[in-house]
Amino acid sequence: MASTKLNGTLIGLYYSGAKVGAATSHELNIESDMIDVTTKDSAGWAEVIPGLKSWDVSMDGLLTYDETVGYEALMDALTAKTLVAVKLSTEVTGNEKFYGNGYVTSLSQSAEQEAAGTYSCSIKGTGILTRATNT
């Protein structure tokens, strides 16, 4: 049965079919560019129509070196310019999922004294972001 309210902990970020390990948060951004169609007849008001759509995913995680998919895999994808499959899903039947392909565009790590080592990553989607229901 589909969940009506979700605990964000249940939504996983999957990279090339495997769940990103030690992830602490992620964010999916979907945007639509606006095309300016303002004319002299617009009475001084801007007018726009929708243009290209785009999407990206940003995520944060704990810095580990023993995850199947984690900092090292993302670093490899960034340096090799590898197209990766991305999915955000609870894996619960009936719940919504989003998936598409993208490139790792940034990766940073933080290692403060007496604190958990963390990293941040951004993936820029290329092409369509598909919205579907888990079956």
C-alpha positions in Angstrom: 0.0 0.0 0.0 1.2 3.5 -0.8 2.3 5.7 2.0 0.4 8.9 2.5 3.0 10.7 4.6 6.7 9.7 4.4 9.5 9.8 6.8 12.4 11.2 4.7 14.7 8.4 6.1 12.7 5.9 4.0 13.5 7.6 0.6 16.8 6.2 -0.7 19.1 7.6 -3.4 20.1 4.9 -5.8 23.2 5.2 -8.1 23.5 2.8 -11.0 21.1 0.4 -9.2 22.7 0.4 -5.8 21.6 2.4 -2.8 24.1 5.1 -1.8 25.5 4.1 1.6 25.9 6.3 4.6 23.7 9.0 3.0 22.3 11.5 5.5 20.1 13.7 3.1 19.3 14.3 -0.5 17.3 16.9 -2.4 15.7 16.6 -5.8 15.3 19.9 -7.7 13.1 20.1 -10.8 12.9 23.4 -12.7 11.3 24.9 -15.8 13.0 27.8 -17.6 10.8 30.7 -18.6 10.9 32.3 -22.0 10.3 36.0 -22.1 7.5 36.8 -24.5 6.9 40.4 -23.3 5.8 42.8 -26.1 4.9 46.5 -26.3 1.3 45.4 -25.7 2.0 43.8 -22.3 1.1 47.0 -20.5 4.4 47.1 -18.7 4.1 43.6 -17.3 6.5 40.8 -18.1 4.9 37.8 -19.9 6.5 34.3 -20.0 5.8 30.9 -21.3 7.4 27.6 -20.1 10.6 26.5 -21.8 13.1 23.7 -21.1 12.8 21.6 -18.0 15.9 20.5 -16.0 16.6 18.5 -12.8 19.4 17.8 -10.4 20.0 15.9 -7.2 22.2 17.0 -4.3 23.1 14.8 -1.4 25.1 14.6 1.8 26.7 11.6 3.4 29.1 10.3 6.0 32.6 9.8 4.6 33.3 6.1 4.6 35.5 3.9 2.4 33.7 0.6 2.8 30.3 1.3 1.1 29.4 -0.4 -2.2 28.3 3.0 -3.5 29.7 6.1 -1.6 32.3 8.8 -1.9 34.8 6.6 -3.9 32.2 5.6 -6.5 31.0 9.1 -6.9 34.6 10.4 -7.3 35.2 7.7 -10.0 32.1 8.8 -11.9 33.1 12.5 -11.6 36.7 12.0 -12.8 35.8 9.6 -15.6 32.8 11.7 -16.8 30.6 8.7 -16.5 26.8 8.9 -17.1 25.1 7.3 -14.1 21.6 6.1 -13.5 19.9 7.9 -10.6 16.7 6.9 -8.7 14.9 8.2 -5.7 12.6 5.7 -4.1 11.2 4.1 -1.0 11.0 0.8 -2.9 7.5 0.4 -1.3 4.9 -0.9 -3.7 2.5 2.0 -4.7 4.9 4.8 -3.7 6.2 7.2 -6.2 9.7 7.0 -7.6 11.8 9.3 -9.8 14.6 8.1 -12.1 16.9 9.3 -14.9 20.5 9.7 -16.0 23.0 12.3 -15.0 26.6 13.3 -14.4 28.3 13.9 -11.1 29.1 17.7 -11.3 30.6 18.4 -7.8 32.0 16.5 -4.9 33.4 17.9 -1.7 34.4 16.5 1.7 34.7 18.0 5.1 36.8 16.7 7.9 36.5 18.8 11.0 38.4 18.1 14.3 36.5 15.6 16.5 33.5 15.4 14.1 32.2 12.9 11.6 33.8 13.2 8.2 31.1 14.1 5.6 30.8 14.7 1.9 28.4 16.5 -0.5 27.7 15.6 -4.1 25.7 17.1 -6.9 24.4 15.2 -9.9 23.0 17.1 -13.0 20.3 15.3 -14.9 20.5 14.9 -18.6 17.3 14.2 -20.5 14.0 13.2 -19.0 13.3 12.6 -15.3 10.7 9.8 -15.2 8.0 9.8 -12.5 6.5 6.4 -11.9 4.9 4.1 -9.2 6.8 1.3 -7.6 5.3 -2.1 -8.5 
